[in-house]
Structure formats: structure tokens, C-alpha cells
Amino acid sequence: MSDLFAVAGKRVLVTGGTRGIGRAISIQLARAGASVVANYVRNDEAADSLKKEMTACGALLEICRADVSNQEGISRLIEAIGSEPLAAFVHCAA
């Protein structure tokens, strides 16, 4: 029987994914083998730190700075995600 919650090889978007609970979720998904797109709005330092941490352990993680509360940010996020389908979406943005 297949594990319905397995994320290895799947693409996941985490809004608010570079700090707090969103960061923890991004890290766990990436360590479990998911290709994570971690979205954030303001804190470049937290985003850079997360990217470095995940790159150092060989995890697949992309960072996208986009404010999902407005159309411009949503468009930027859609562009960053590209045409590869998402298997999951975790909304942690405040």
C-alpha cells in the first residue's frame, strides 16, 4: 500500500515559509524529499539563512519573495512556481 502522505519527489508551496512555523514546515518537507518553494514577504535575512541551511544538507528548496495579499505578488509567485504542478500547498502567511 502506498503512503498517502509521502512527499519525496513532490513539489510543495509554503507561504510564510521562511520564519516560524512555516520555516519548520519547509525544513521538514525538504528533508522528507519534497521540492519546496518557500514564499516570504519581508525578512531577506531569514530567507537567506533558510536557503543556506537547506542547500548545505542537499535539500531542494527555492525561495520566492512575493506578497500574496496583492495581485502583483500573486503573479510573481505563480511565475516562480512555473508550469510544474504542485502536490501540496501549505498556507502559513500571517
Order of alpha helices (4+ residues) and beta strands (2+ residues): beta-alpha-beta-alpha-beta-alpha-beta
